Structure formats: structure tokens, C-alpha cells
Amino acid sequence: MSTPAALIVFVVGLGVSLAASEFLVRGFGRLGANVGLAAGLVGLLTALGADAPEISAAITALLSGAKDVGLGVILGSNLFNLAALLGLPGVLAGRLPFPRPFGSPRWEPLN
């Protein structure tokens, strides 16, 4: 396959993936509102749906005897998610202010 064709396939696949993710999130949001589920439970269901490819790849690897690959998929995807979701915003913002409860002592970093 040529590079331009591969790029077109990649862009189309990315669009389909993003559209499916949006469909999943909106569907779980509507389901949670209609059934009366807590927001945390809806978030958990959405996260499980979004992580289904990693989970199925790890289970398939484990069942086929490639335990290192299964462990790498689970650990690698979780470490990346933690770094991307928690670390990247902090790096981009430089400093993240957190509101303090009224009356709590102010913490000052050591220089």
C-alpha cells in the first residue's frame, strides 16, 4: 500500500473511531439520565467501553500464551492514560492552582 493511500485509510479510520466514541459517550449519558444512574457510574461504564479494545487485546494475548504481551498492553495503556490525562495538562499549564477550603493553612513550597 502506498503512503498516500495509507494516510487516507488512517484518517478515515480515525474519523470512524472518533465518531464511535462520541456515539458511545452520548449514549451512556442519555442512558444514565433516563435510568437515573449516578454520574460516577456512567463515567465508569464509559471508561470500560472505551478501554474494551485494550482489555480484549490483553485477554486474547493471555489466552494465546503471550503473557508478556498481555501484561504490556494493560500496563502500557494505563501508564499512558495516566501520563496523558494527569501529567500533560500540568505540563502545559505550568502551574495548577487548587482552591483551599476556608480556614485551612496555606502550604508554601520549600525553595
PyMOL commands that set and color helices and strands:
alter all, ss='L'
color gray80, all
select helices_A, chain A and resi 3-35+39-50+52-63+67-93
alter helices_A, ss='H'
color red, helices_A
deselect
rebuild
show_as cartoon
